[in-house]
Amino acid sequence: MLSLPATFPASTHLLNRRGFLGSTPTALSSIALSVMLAEQGLLKAEESPPGTVSGKPPIRPLIDPGHPFAARSAHFPAAAKRVLVIFCSGACSHLDTFDYKPELWNRHGQPMPGADKLVTFQGEQGNLTRSPWTFRPRGESGKMISDLMPKLGALADDMCFLHSIKGKTNTHGPGENYMSTGFTLDGFPSVGSWTTFALGTENENLPSYVAIPDPRGVPQNSVNNWGPGFLPAAFQGTDFNTSKPIRNLARPGQIPEQKDRSTRDFLKRMNDRHLQRFPGDTELAARISSYELAARMQLSIPEVADLNSESQSTLALYGADDTENTLKAEYAKNCILARRLLEQGVRFVQLFNGAYQTGGEGVSNWDGHKVIEQQYSVHGPVFDQPTAALLTDLKQRGLLKDTLVVWCTEFGRMPTFQKGASGRDHNPEGFTCWMAGAGVKAPFSWGATDEFGYKAVENVVTVHDFHATILQLLGLDHERLTFYYNGLERRLTDVEGHVVRDILKS
């Protein structure tokens, strides 16, 4: 039982009319200040053991379960406010796009030295084979890029190439997992989930993290590429594109708009009352918050996905008006959607090009085993113009200066053709990714594969290094951003990873 100090007058109430009126202005101003600080991401992050990482305590975001997507402060000043990841599913060949190897021309048709009877993913390898596409110097930097990507090649001076990425697996599903989550196994959080867990979002009416699958289908490992793993479910990416909006989102036609709005208002009052009965129930608060976001998305997502407001010149820039190449037009619309989401403050957008075996080899993805020239001749033009337009549009609108654009794929390709085929087998030993925009040097190239493009040999960059660098540009310390799960301090970069500081602007 609560008792008052002996010196406290017995007639004094803990809460009386005068005390209430006197305290109200101070309390309201304090609440207003905390709300403003939270909205601006200025509330201090929580430093919360158990455990230490690299001898330092972990840094976890202070998350209000009722508002899990509220903007939160980074660990230190960030170069990038948001991230766009462009993922080419199927393992796009670095040797036919961005990694020029003259020795493949000089030794075309010869065995690769030291690779006698080399067996990779699908079998024994044949001879060294040059690219079917000519490489030319691009931009003022003279970066050598193939004719398969002429429009992207024209933007070479805006790009920072990492030519020495090294993977851990030569299988598509685990390779997608590794590039998207840092682990080859299922069940780990994606880069986007870690990002939005740490930083929240700048938009209250749209998801903090959106995945845009290819119009023809999903990548091989599907939702694992944008899943939350063991992080709270609220931080899973929301997947939709211009051809397949979010399911069950639209208001049924027989329900008037006013009735729908009134129903949502009534439901909110009931939810708030229910939450008051169970104070401190974080799961209930998070579930109510998710429902409320879904209700707001009924209005916001149809609007952001409606491209009718785009000018004809913008549609033409992206190739979204191409009536002859419908595959390109569909992907172009997704590129425009990505830009619109970034404009609206979505923190992390993951744009996929290529789907898992939905259209047959030659059109579905970048998995060029059998007939790489035929397949890439179809797929290259689908990807090149819309992606180049997306970079150009972001730059023209001033978004590229604080948006980090990342292009990646799950692994590279062999410098040889497979025996009995006209395509390249899987190769995780060395391949290319690139970045553009906030905080990275451009034009710039880092690392190298050997003279044939087989193995990363100079300034090798692991996928953990790659992820650590992305987090660094977002103002996040990859060694201290952790989540305590199953007795371990888990992180995106596991127990590895170093920031590739040489590619960062000073």
C-alpha positions in Angstrom: 0.0 0.0 0.0 1.3 3.5 -1.0 1.9 5.7 2.1 2.7 9.4 2.1 5.8 10.8 3.9 5.1 12.0 7.5 5.7 15.6 6.5 3.2 15.4 3.7 -0.2 17.1 4.7 -2.8 14.4 5.1 -5.4 16.6 3.4 -3.3 16.9 0.2 -4.4 14.8 -2.8 -1.8 13.3 -5.2 -3.9 14.7 -8.1 -6.2 17.7 -7.5 -7.8 20.2 -9.8 -5.1 22.9 -9.3 -2.2 20.5 -9.7 -3.7 19.0 -12.8 -4.3 22.4 -14.5 -0.8 23.6 -13.4 0.9 20.5 -14.8 -1.0 20.2 -18.1 1.0 22.8 -20.1 4.3 21.3 -19.1 3.2 17.8 -19.9 1.7 18.7 -23.3 4.8 20.6 -24.3 6.9 17.6 -23.3 4.7 15.2 -25.3 4.9 17.6 -28.3 8.7 17.8 -28.1 9.1 14.0 -28.0 6.7 13.6 -31.0 8.7 16.2 -33.0 12.0 14.5 -32.1 10.7 11.1 -33.0 9.4 12.3 -36.4 12.7 13.9 -37.2 14.6 10.8 -36.1 16.5 12.7 -33.3 15.7 10.5 -30.4 18.8 8.7 -29.1 19.3 5.1 -30.1 19.2 2.6 -27.3 22.5 1.0 -26.4 21.4 -2.3 -25.0 23.5 -5.3 -24.0 23.4 -8.4 -23.4 26.6 -9.2 -25.1 29.2 -7.1 -26.9 30.2 -7.1 -30.6 33.9 -6.5 -31.4 34.4 -5.4 -27.8 31.7 -2.7 -28.1 28.1 -2.7 -26.9 25.5 -3.2 -29.6 23.3 -0.3 -30.7 19.6 -1.2 -31.2 16.9 1.2 -32.3 14.4 2.3 -29.7 11.2 1.2 -31.3 7.7 2.1 -30.2 5.6 -1.0 -30.9 2.6 1.1 -31.8 4.7 3.1 -34.4 7.4 0.6 -35.5 8.0 2.6 -38.8 8.7 5.9 -37.2 11.9 7.6 -38.5 14.9 6.9 -36.2 18.4 8.4 -36.1 21.4 6.7 -37.6 24.5 5.8 -35.6 26.4 8.7 -37.3 25.8 11.2 -40.1 24.7 9.4 -43.2 25.5 10.0 -46.9 22.3 8.2 -48.1 18.8 8.7 -46.9 17.4 5.8 -48.9 18.5 2.9 -51.0 17.5 1.4 -54.4 18.8 -2.1 -55.0 18.5 -3.3 -58.7 18.8 -7.1 -58.6 19.4 -9.0 -61.9 18.1 -12.5 -61.1 19.8 -15.5 -62.8 23.4 -14.3 -62.4 24.2 -11.7 -65.1 27.5 -12.3 -66.8 30.1 -9.8 -65.8 32.2 -10.8 -68.8 29.5 -9.8 -71.3 28.6 -6.5 -69.6 31.0 -4.5 -67.3 34.3 -6.5 -66.9 36.5 -6.2 -70.0 39.1 -8.9 -70.5 41.2 -8.5 -73.6 42.8 -12.0 -73.0 39.4 -13.6 -73.9 39.9 -12.1 -77.4 43.6 -13.0 -77.5 43.0 -16.6 -76.4 39.6 -17.2 -77.8 39.0 -21.0 -78.3 42.0 -22.0 -76.2 41.9 -24.0 -73.0 42.1 -21.9 -69.8 45.5 -22.4 -68.2 45.4 -24.4 -65.0 41.8 -25.5 -65.6 42.3 -28.9 -67.1 39.1 -30.9 -66.7 37.6 -28.2 -64.6 34.0 -29.2 -63.5 31.7 -26.4 -62.3 28.0 -26.3 -61.5 26.6 -28.0 -64.7 29.6 -30.0 -65.8 32.9 -29.9 -67.6 34.1 -26.7 -69.1 35.2 -26.0 -72.7 37.6 -23.4 -74.0 37.9 -19.7 -73.3 35.3 -17.8 -75.1 35.2 -14.0 -75.9 32.0 -12.1 -75.5 29.6 -11.9 -78.5 29.4 -8.2 -77.8 32.1 -5.6 -78.5 33.4 -3.5 -75.6 33.9 0.2 -76.1 35.2 3.1 -74.0 32.3 5.0 -72.4 32.0 8.6 -71.0 34.9 10.8 -70.3 36.4 8.1 -68.1 36.7 5.7 -71.0 35.3 2.8 -69.0 35.0 -0.3 -71.2 31.4 -1.5 -71.3 29.9 -3.8 -73.8 27.4 -3.0 -76.5 24.8 -5.1 -74.7 24.4 -2.2 -72.3 24.9 1.0 -74.5 22.6 3.3 -72.6 23.9 2.3 -69.2 27.4 2.5 -70.7 26.7 6.2 -71.5 26.3 6.8 -67.7 29.6 5.1 -66.8 30.9 8.4 -65.3 28.2 8.2 -62.6 29.1 4.7 -61.5 31.4 3.1 -59.0 32.3 -0.4 -60.1 33.4 -3.2 -57.8 35.0 -5.8 -60.0 36.2 -8.2 -57.3 33.0 -9.4 -55.6 33.4 -13.0 -54.3 30.5 -15.3 -53.3 30.1 -18.5 -51.4 27.8 -20.6 -53.5 27.2 -21.5 -57.2 23.5 -22.3 -56.8 20.8 -19.7 -57.6 18.6 -20.0 -54.5 21.4 -19.8 -51.9 23.2 -17.2 -54.1 20.1 -14.9 -53.9 19.9 -15.5 -50.2 23.6 -14.6 -49.8 23.4 -11.4 -51.8 20.1 -10.4 -50.1 20.6 -11.5 -46.5 24.3 -12.3 -46.0 23.6 -16.0 -45.5 23.1 -18.9 -47.9 20.4 -20.5 -45.7 16.8 -19.4 -45.5 15.5 -17.6 -42.4 17.8 -14.6 -42.2 16.7 -10.9 -42.5 17.2 -9.1 -45.8 19.3 -6.0 -46.1 16.1 -3.9 -46.5 14.7 -5.4 -43.3 17.8 -4.5 -41.3 17.8 -1.0 -42.8 14.1 -0.3 -41.9 14.5 -2.0 -38.5 17.3 0.5 -37.8 16.0 3.7 -39.4 12.2 3.4 -40.0 10.7 5.4 -42.8 10.0 9.0 -43.7 6.5 8.2 -45.0 3.6 7.2 -42.8 1.3 6.1 -45.6 3.5 3.8 -47.5 5.5 0.7 -46.5 9.1 1.5 -45.3 10.4 -1.3 -47.5 9.0 -2.3 -51.0 10.1 -5.1 -53.2 9.2 -4.9 -56.9 9.3 -8.3 -58.6 9.8 -8.7 -62.3 6.5 -8.5 -64.2 7.0 -12.1 -65.3 7.4 -13.6 -61.8 9.5 -13.7 -58.7 13.2 -14.6 -58.3 14.0 -18.2 -57.5 14.1 -17.7 -53.7 11.0 -15.5 -53.8 10.1 -13.8 -50.5 13.4 -14.8 -48.8 15.0 -11.9 -50.8 12.8 -9.4 -48.9 11.9 -11.3 -45.8 12.5 -10.2 -42.1 13.9 -13.5 -40.9 14.0 -13.4 -37.1 13.4 -9.6 -37.0 9.9 -8.5 -36.1 7.5 -9.3 -39.0 6.7 -5.6 -39.4 10.0 -5.2 -41.2 9.3 -7.5 -44.1 9.3 -5.9 -47.5 5.9 -5.3 -49.1 6.0 -6.8 -52.6 4.0 -5.4 -55.5 4.5 -4.0 -59.0 2.6 -2.1 -61.6 1.0 -5.2 -63.2 0.3 -7.0 -59.9 -0.8 -4.6 -57.1 -1.1 -5.7 -53.5 -3.7 -8.3 -53.2 -7.0 -7.6 -51.4 -6.1 -3.9 -51.0 -8.9 -2.2 -53.1 -12.2 -1.2 -51.6 -15.0 -3.5 -52.8 -17.1 -1.6 -55.3 -20.4 -2.2 -53.4 -19.1 -0.4 -50.3 -19.3 3.5 -50.6 -16.2 5.4 -49.8 -17.8 7.3 -46.9 -19.0 4.1 -45.3 -15.5 2.6 -45.7 -13.9 5.6 -44.1 -16.4 5.6 -41.2 -15.8 1.9 -40.6 -12.1 2.5 -40.4 -12.6 5.3 -37.9 -14.9 3.1 -35.8 -12.4 0.3 -35.9 -9.6 2.6 -34.8 -11.6 3.7 -31.8 -12.3 0.1 -30.8 -8.6 -0.9 -31.3 -7.4 2.0 -29.1 -9.9 1.1 -26.4 -8.8 -2.6 -26.6 -5.1 -1.5 -26.4 -5.8 0.5 -23.2 -7.0 -2.7 -21.6 -3.6 -4.4 -22.3 -0.9 -1.8 -21.7 2.5 -2.9 -22.5 1.4 -5.6 -25.0 3.9 -4.9 -27.7 2.6 -7.6 -30.1 -0.9 -6.2 -29.9 0.3 -2.7 -30.5 2.4 -3.8 -33.5 -0.5 -5.7 -35.0 -2.8 -2.7 -34.7 -0.2 -0.5 -36.2 0.1 -2.9 -39.2 -3.6 -2.9 -39.8 -3.7 0.9 -39.7 -0.9 1.1 -42.2 -2.8 -1.3 -44.4 -5.8 1.0 -44.3 -3.7 4.0 -45.2 -2.2 2.0 -48.1 -5.6 1.6 -49.6 -5.3 5.3 -50.6 -1.6 5.8 -51.0 -0.5 2.7 -53.0 -3.1 3.0 -55.9 -2.0 6.7 -56.2 1.8 6.0 -56.3 1.3 3.0 -58.7 -0.9 5.0 -61.1 1.4 6.2 -63.9 -1.2 8.2 -65.7 0.2 11.4 -64.2 3.6 10.8 -65.9 4.3 12.9 -68.9 4.7 11.3 -72.4 8.3 12.4 -72.5 9.0 10.5 -69.2 7.3 7.3 -70.5 9.3 7.6 -73.7 12.6 8.1 -71.7 12.0 4.8 -69.8 10.6 2.9 -72.8 7.3 2.4 -71.0 5.4 3.3 -74.2 7.2 0.7 -76.3 4.4 -1.3 -78.0 6.7 -3.6 -79.8 8.8 -4.7 -76.9 6.2 -5.3 -74.2 8.7 -7.0 -71.8 10.7 -3.8 -71.8 7.6 -1.7 -71.4 6.5 -3.7 -68.3 9.9 -3.5 -66.7 10.1 0.2 -67.5 6.8 0.8 -65.6 8.4 -0.9 -62.6 11.4 1.4 -62.9 9.1 4.5 -62.8 7.3 3.0 -59.8 10.6 2.6 -58.0 11.4 6.3 -58.6 7.9 7.4 -57.4 8.4 5.3 -54.2 11.7 6.9 -53.5 10.3 10.3 -54.1 7.6 9.6 -51.5 10.2 8.7 -48.8 10.2 4.9 -49.0 13.4 4.0 -47.2 14.4 0.9 -49.2 13.3 -0.2 -52.6 14.4 -3.5 -54.2 13.8 -3.7 -57.9 14.1 -7.1 -59.6 14.8 -7.8 -63.3 14.5 -11.4 -64.3 12.2 -14.1 -63.0 12.7 -17.8 -62.3 11.9 -19.9 -65.3 8.5 -18.4 -66.1 9.0 -17.6 -69.7 11.4 -20.2 -70.9 15.2 -19.7 -71.4 15.8 -16.7 -73.6 13.4 -14.3 -71.9 12.9 -15.2 -68.3 16.2 -14.3 -66.6 20.0 -13.9 -66.9 20.8 -17.6 -66.5 22.7 -18.0 -69.7 23.9 -21.6 -69.7 22.9 -22.9 -73.2 22.6 -20.0 -75.7 23.9 -16.9 -74.0 24.0 -14.7 -77.1 20.4 -15.5 -78.1 19.1 -15.1 -74.5 21.0 -11.9 -73.6 20.1 -10.4 -77.0 16.4 -10.6 -75.8 17.0 -9.7 -72.2 19.7 -6.9 -72.5 17.4 -4.4 -74.3 14.6 -5.1 -71.7 17.0 -4.1 -69.0 19.2 -1.4 -70.5 17.0 1.5 -71.5 14.6 1.5 -68.4 17.5 1.2 -65.9 19.5 3.9 -67.6 16.4 6.1 -67.6 15.9 5.5 -63.9 19.4 6.7 -63.0 19.0 9.7 -65.3 15.6 10.6 -63.9 16.9 10.3 -60.3 19.8 12.6 -61.1 17.6 15.2 -62.9 15.2 15.3 -60.0 18.1 15.8 -57.4 17.4 12.4 -55.8 20.7 10.8 -56.7 22.6 13.0 -54.3 21.1 11.3 -51.3 19.9 8.0 -52.7 22.3 5.1 -52.9 21.7 3.0 -56.0 23.1 -0.6 -56.0 23.2 -3.0 -58.9 23.9 -6.6 -58.1 23.3 -10.2 -59.1 23.8 -13.5 -57.2 27.2 -14.5 -58.8 29.1 -14.2 -62.1 29.8 -16.5 -65.1 32.7 -18.5 -66.4 35.1 -17.2 -69.0 34.7 -20.6 -70.8 31.6 -22.0 -72.5 30.2 -25.2 -71.1 31.1 -28.3 -73.1 28.3 -29.0 -75.6 26.7 -25.6 -75.1 27.0 -22.0 -76.2 26.7 -20.4 -72.7 28.6 -19.8 -69.5 28.3 -21.8 -66.2 27.9 -20.3 -62.7 30.9 -18.7 -61.1 31.0 -17.2 -57.6 34.8 -16.8 -57.6 34.7 -13.3 -59.0 32.1 -10.9 -60.5 31.0 -7.3 -60.7 28.5 -5.1 -58.9 28.2 -1.4 -59.0 27.0 1.6 -57.0 25.9 5.1 -57.9 24.7 8.1 -56.0 25.1 9.1 -52.4 28.5 8.9 -50.9 30.4 6.8 -53.5 33.2 7.9 -55.8 32.3 8.2 -59.5 33.7 7.5 -62.0 35.6 4.9 -60.1 36.6 1.2 -60.3 37.8 -1.0 -57.5 39.3 -4.5 -57.5 39.9 -6.8 -60.3 39.5 -10.4 -61.4 42.3 -12.3 -63.1 43.2 -11.9 -66.8 40.3 -14.1 -67.8 37.7 -12.9 -65.3 37.6 -16.2 -63.4 38.7 -15.3 -59.9 38.8 -12.1 -57.9 42.5 -11.4 -57.3 42.9 -7.7 -56.5 41.2 -6.0 -53.5 38.7 -8.8 -53.0 35.3 -7.7 -51.8 33.2 -10.3 -50.0 29.4 -9.9 -49.9 29.8 -9.1 -46.2 32.1 -6.3 -47.1 29.5 -5.2 -49.7 26.8 -5.1 -47.1 29.0 -3.4 -44.5 29.6 -0.6 -47.0 25.9 -0.1 -47.7 25.1 0.2 -44.0 28.0 2.6 -43.6 26.6 4.9 -46.3 23.3 4.8 -44.3 25.0 5.9 -41.2 25.0 2.5 -39.6 27.8 0.6 -37.9 27.5 -3.0 -39.2 29.4 -4.4 -36.2 27.0 -2.8 -33.7 23.6 -3.1 -35.5 22.5 -6.4 -33.9 19.4 -8.3 -32.9 19.6 -10.7 -30.0 18.2 -14.0 -31.2 18.5 -17.6 -30.1 21.3 -16.7 -27.7 23.4 -14.8 -30.2 23.9 -11.2 -31.2 23.0 -11.6 -34.8 24.0 -9.1 -37.5 23.7 -8.7 -41.3 27.4 -9.3 -41.7 27.6 -12.3 -39.3 31.1 -12.1 -37.8 32.8 -10.8 -40.9 32.8 -7.8 -43.1 34.8 -4.6 -43.5 33.7 -1.3 -45.0 35.3 -0.7 -48.4 36.4 2.8 -47.5 38.4 3.3 -50.7 35.2 3.7 -52.7 33.7 6.3 -50.4 33.8 10.0 -50.9 35.9 11.7 -48.1 
